[in-house]
Amino acid sequence: MPPDVCEARRGDWHLQRPAVGLEVVKLQKEAMTAKNVTISPELFARVTEEAAAEGTTADEIANEGMKRYLAVRRVDRLQRYGQKRAEELGITEDDVPHLIAESRAERRR
């Protein structure tokens, strides 16, 4: 990079601008690998419409939607695991407040 250019990175964003003056500010999303995903034309139209209304892109909405989907799936898996373990240990919903209080008391010691 030329010595007269400043560079800053944060997450997925890459900011590049001249070190002196503010004539040019270039903000670019770092390149992501293109992947093909098939969605219905109706859903694509809705996403494109929403993106335009929010001043963003359909790609950004798709990325955010997939991140949220994966987070929800993770929570679902954790809940299923917790339910399975509770059943194995014979713990009922009525036992939970007592177990929490007991755990907190042990941590204070």
TORVEX-300694 format. One record per residue: x, y, z of N, C-alpha, C in turn. Coordinates in Angstrom, 2 decimals. Layout:
% TORVEX-300694
X | Y | Z | X | Y | Z | X | Y | Z
...
This chain:
% TORVEX-300694
0.85 | -1.18 | 0.00 | 0.00 | 0.00 | 0.00 | 0.89 | 1.24 | 0.00
0.54 | 2.23 | -0.81 | 1.35 | 3.46 | -0.86 | 1.40 | 4.12 | 0.51
2.51 | 4.82 | 0.85 | 2.64 | 5.43 | 2.17 | 1.65 | 6.56 | 2.42
1.01 | 7.08 | 1.37 | 0.08 | 8.18 | 1.56 | -1.36 | 7.70 | 1.75
-1.55 | 6.41 | 2.07 | -2.89 | 5.85 | 2.26 | -3.00 | 5.26 | 3.65
-4.08 | 5.61 | 4.37 | -4.37 | 5.02 | 5.68 | -5.33 | 3.86 | 5.47
-5.26 | 2.91 | 6.36 | -6.12 | 1.74 | 6.22 | -6.63 | 1.36 | 7.60
-7.90 | 0.98 | 7.70 | -8.47 | 0.51 | 8.95 | -9.39 | -0.66 | 8.65
-9.39 | -1.64 | 9.54 | -10.26 | -2.81 | 9.37 | -11.07 | -2.99 | 10.64
-12.31 | -3.38 | 10.44 | -13.17 | -3.71 | 11.56 | -14.17 | -4.74 | 11.09
-14.09 | -5.93 | 11.64 | -14.98 | -6.99 | 11.22 | -14.83 | -7.26 | 9.74
-15.95 | -7.22 | 9.03 | -15.94 | -7.46 | 7.59 | -15.60 | -6.21 | 6.78
-15.50 | -5.07 | 7.44 | -15.34 | -3.81 | 6.70 | -13.90 | -3.40 | 6.60
-13.58 | -2.78 | 5.49 | -12.22 | -2.33 | 5.21 | -12.34 | -0.89 | 4.73
-11.74 | 0.03 | 5.47 | -11.78 | 1.45 | 5.13 | -10.41 | 1.85 | 4.62
-10.40 | 2.48 | 3.46 | -9.14 | 2.92 | 2.89 | -9.33 | 4.36 | 2.43
-8.44 | 5.26 | 2.87 | -8.55 | 6.65 | 2.46 | -7.17 | 7.27 | 2.42
-7.03 | 8.38 | 1.69 | -5.74 | 9.06 | 1.66 | -5.33 | 9.49 | 3.06
-4.04 | 9.41 | 3.35 | -3.53 | 9.79 | 4.66 | -3.68 | 11.30 | 4.89
-3.62 | 12.07 | 3.84 | -3.73 | 13.52 | 3.95 | -4.97 | 13.96 | 3.19
-5.83 | 14.72 | 3.85 | -7.03 | 15.22 | 3.18 | -8.14 | 14.18 | 3.17
-9.30 | 14.62 | 2.80 | -10.46 | 13.74 | 2.75 | -11.08 | 13.73 | 1.37
-10.25 | 13.88 | 0.34 | -10.80 | 13.95 | -1.01 | -11.50 | 12.66 | -1.41
-10.94 | 11.53 | -1.01 | -11.50 | 10.25 | -1.42 | -11.61 | 9.36 | -0.18
-12.80 | 8.87 | 0.07 | -12.98 | 7.89 | 1.13 | -13.60 | 6.67 | 0.47
-12.92 | 5.55 | 0.57 | -13.38 | 4.34 | -0.07 | -13.74 | 3.34 | 1.02
-15.00 | 2.98 | 1.12 | -15.45 | 1.99 | 2.08 | -15.92 | 0.80 | 1.29
-15.29 | -0.32 | 1.52 | -15.66 | -1.49 | 0.74 | -15.82 | -2.69 | 1.64
-16.76 | -3.53 | 1.31 | -16.94 | -4.80 | 2.00 | -15.87 | -5.72 | 1.44
-15.11 | -6.37 | 2.32 | -14.09 | -7.29 | 1.83 | -14.76 | -8.39 | 1.04
-14.11 | -8.82 | 0.03 | -14.68 | -9.80 | -0.89 | -15.10 | -11.07 | -0.17
-16.31 | -11.50 | -0.46 | -16.81 | -12.77 | 0.05 | -16.89 | -13.73 | -1.11
-16.76 | -14.98 | -0.83 | -16.88 | -15.98 | -1.88 | -18.34 | -16.07 | -2.30
-18.59 | -15.97 | -3.58 | -19.95 | -16.07 | -4.10 | -20.42 | -17.51 | -4.02
-21.63 | -17.69 | -3.53 | -22.26 | -19.01 | -3.46 | -23.65 | -18.87 | -4.08
-24.09 | -19.92 | -4.69 | -25.43 | -19.92 | -5.28 | -26.41 | -20.60 | -4.34
-27.50 | -19.92 | -4.07 | -28.58 | -20.48 | -3.25 | -29.86 | -20.21 | -4.02
-30.69 | -21.22 | -4.15 | -31.94 | -21.05 | -4.88 | -33.06 | -20.70 | -3.91
-33.74 | -19.61 | -4.19 | -34.92 | -19.23 | -3.41 | -36.05 | -18.93 | -4.38
-37.25 | -18.96 | -3.87 | -38.40 | -18.73 | -4.74 | -38.40 | -17.29 | -5.26
-38.96 | -17.07 | -6.44 | -39.03 | -15.71 | -6.99 | -39.81 | -14.77 | -6.07
-40.83 | -15.28 | -5.41 | -41.64 | -14.45 | -4.51 | -40.80 | -13.98 | -3.32
-40.03 | -14.90 | -2.73 | -39.19 | -14.55 | -1.59 | -38.10 | -13.57 | -2.02
-37.50 | -13.80 | -3.18 | -36.47 | -12.89 | -3.67 | -37.03 | -11.49 | -3.88
-38.24 | -11.41 | -4.43 | -38.88 | -10.10 | -4.64 | -39.10 | -9.38 | -3.31
-39.55 | -10.13 | -2.30 | -39.78 | -9.52 | -0.99 | -38.47 | -9.05 | -0.36
-37.42 | -9.87 | -0.48 | -36.12 | -9.51 | 0.09 | -35.55 | -8.29 | -0.63
-35.64 | -8.28 | -1.94 | -35.14 | -7.15 | -2.71 | -35.88 | -5.86 | -2.36
-37.19 | -5.97 | -2.21 | -38.02 | -4.82 | -1.83 | -37.61 | -4.30 | -0.45
-37.45 | -5.21 | 0.49 | -37.06 | -4.83 | 1.85 | -35.66 | -4.21 | 1.86
-34.76 | -4.77 | 1.10 | -33.40 | -4.24 | 1.02 | -33.41 | -2.80 | 0.51
-34.20 | -2.56 | -0.53 | -34.28 | -1.20 | -1.08 | -34.84 | -0.24 | -0.04
-35.85 | -0.68 | 0.70 | -36.47 | 0.17 | 1.73 | -35.49 | 0.48 | 2.86
-34.59 | -0.47 | 3.15 | -33.63 | -0.29 | 4.24 | -32.31 | 0.31 | 3.77
-32.15 | 0.48 | 2.47 | -30.91 | 1.02 | 1.94 | -29.75 | 0.03 | 2.06
-30.06 | -1.23 | 1.89 | -29.05 | -2.28 | 1.97 | -29.16 | -3.18 | 0.75
-28.53 | -4.33 | 0.78 | -28.61 | -5.23 | -0.36 | -29.29 | -6.54 | 0.04
-29.77 | -7.25 | -0.96 | -30.38 | -8.56 | -0.72 | -29.34 | -9.51 | -0.13
-28.09 | -9.40 | -0.55 | -27.02 | -10.24 | 0.00 | -26.84 | -10.01 | 1.50
-26.87 | -8.74 | 1.91 | -26.71 | -8.44 | 3.34 | -27.88 | -8.98 | 4.15
-29.09 | -8.86 | 3.61 | -30.25 | -9.41 | 4.30 | -30.16 | -10.93 | 4.37
-29.72 | -11.56 | 3.30 | -29.58 | -13.02 | 3.30 | -28.53 | -13.46 | 4.32
-27.40 | -12.76 | 4.38 | -26.37 | -13.10 | 5.37 | -26.90 | -12.95 | 6.78
-27.58 | -11.86 | 7.07 | -28.14 | -11.64 | 8.41 | -29.18 | -12.70 | 8.74
-30.02 | -13.03 | 7.78 | -31.04 | -14.06 | 7.99 | -30.44 | -15.42 | 8.29
-29.38 | -15.76 | 7.58 | -28.73 | -17.06 | 7.81 | -28.04 | -17.09 | 9.15
-27.43 | -15.99 | 9.56 | -26.80 | -15.93 | 10.88 | -27.84 | -16.13 | 11.97
-28.98 | -15.46 | 11.82 | -30.04 | -15.62 | 12.82 | -30.60 | -17.03 | 12.83
-30.77 | -17.61 | 11.66 | -31.27 | -18.98 | 11.56 | -30.33 | -19.94 | 12.30
-29.03 | -19.81 | 12.05 | -28.06 | -20.68 | 12.70 | -28.05 | -20.47 | 14.22
-28.21 | -19.23 | 14.67 | -28.26 | -18.96 | 16.12 | -29.49 | -19.62 | 16.75
-30.62 | -19.54 | 16.08 | -31.84 | -20.17 | 16.59 | -31.67 | -21.68 | 16.63
-31.09 | -22.24 | 15.60 | -30.86 | -23.69 | 15.57 | -29.96 | -24.13 | 16.72
-28.94 | -23.33 | 17.02 | -28.03 | -23.66 | 18.12 | -28.78 | -23.66 | 19.45
-29.60 | -22.64 | 19.66 | -30.39 | -22.58 | 20.90 | -31.34 | -23.78 | 20.98
-31.96 | -24.13 | 19.87 | -32.85 | -25.31 | 19.85 | -32.10 | -26.57 | 20.26
-30.90 | -26.75 | 19.71 | -30.10 | -27.93 | 20.07 | -29.75 | -27.93 | 21.55
-29.37 | -26.77 | 22.08 | -29.05 | -26.69 | 23.50 | -30.26 | -26.99 | 24.37
-31.43 | -26.51 | 23.96 | -32.65 | -26.80 | 24.72 | -32.96 | -28.29 | 24.70
-32.84 | -28.92 | 23.54 | -33.09 | -30.37 | 23.45 | -32.11 | -31.14 | 24.32
-30.85 | -30.73 | 24.30 | -29.85 | -31.37 | 25.14 | -30.22 | -31.21 | 26.62
-30.56 | -29.99 | 27.01 | -30.94 | -29.73 | 28.41 | -32.15 | -30.53 | 28.84
-33.15 | -30.63 | 27.97 | -34.34 | -31.42 | 28.29 | -33.99 | -32.89 | 28.44
-33.15 | -33.39 | 27.54 | -32.74 | -34.79 | 27.60 | -31.99 | -35.08 | 28.90
-31.03 | -34.20 | 29.25 | -30.27 | -34.39 | 30.48 | -31.16 | -34.30 | 31.71
-32.10 | -33.37 | 31.71 | -33.01 | -33.23 | 32.85 | -33.83 | -34.51 | 33.03
-34.29 | -35.06 | 31.92 | -35.05 | -36.32 | 31.99 | -34.17 | -37.44 | 32.53
-32.93 | -37.54 | 32.04 | -32.00 | -38.58 | 32.50 | -31.72 | -38.47 | 33.98
-31.65 | -37.22 | 34.48 | -31.34 | -36.99 | 35.89 | -32.59 | -36.91 | 36.77
-33.74 | -36.99 | 36.15 | -34.99 | -36.93 | 36.91 | -35.32 | -35.55 | 37.45
-34.84 | -34.52 | 36.79 | -35.09 | -33.13 | 37.21 | -36.37 | -32.64 | 36.56
-37.24 | -32.05 | 37.37 | -38.48 | -31.49 | 36.84 | -38.39 | -29.96 | 36.85
-39.35 | -29.32 | 36.23 | -39.38 | -27.86 | 36.20 | -39.49 | -27.29 | 37.61
-40.19 | -27.98 | 38.48 | -40.33 | -27.52 | 39.87 | -39.00 | -27.55 | 40.63
-38.06 | -28.39 | 40.19 | -36.75 | -28.49 | 40.84 | -35.82 | -27.33 | 40.48
-36.07 | -26.66 | 39.39 | -35.13 | -25.68 | 38.84 | -34.84 | -24.52 | 39.81
-35.84 | -23.85 | 40.40 | -35.50 | -22.74 | 41.31 | -34.60 | -23.17 | 42.47
-34.86 | -24.34 | 43.04 | -34.03 | -24.85 | 44.13 | -32.61 | -25.14 | 43.65
-32.47 | -25.75 | 42.48 | -31.15 | -26.06 | 41.95 | -30.34 | -24.80 | 41.63
-31.02 | -23.78 | 41.15 | -30.34 | -22.51 | 40.86 | -29.85 | -21.89 | 42.17
-30.72 | -21.86 | 43.17 | -30.34 | -21.29 | 44.47 | -29.17 | -22.06 | 45.08
-29.22 | -23.37 | 44.96 | -28.15 | -24.22 | 45.49 | -26.83 | -23.94 | 44.77
-26.87 | -23.82 | 43.46 | -25.68 | -23.55 | 42.66 | -25.08 | -22.18 | 43.03
-25.93 | -21.19 | 43.18 | -25.45 | -19.84 | 43.54 | -24.82 | -19.84 | 44.93
-25.42 | -20.58 | 45.84 | -24.88 | -20.65 | 47.20 | -23.50 | -21.30 | 47.18
-23.32 | -22.33 | 46.39 | -22.01 | -23.00 | 46.28 | -20.95 | -22.06 | 45.71
-21.33 | -21.23 | 44.76 | -20.37 | -20.30 | 44.14 | -19.92 | -19.21 | 45.12
-20.79 | -18.85 | 46.04 | -20.45 | -17.80 | 47.01 | -19.46 | -18.29 | 48.05
-19.37 | -19.58 | 48.23 | -18.47 | -20.12 | 49.27 | -17.04 | -19.98 | 48.89
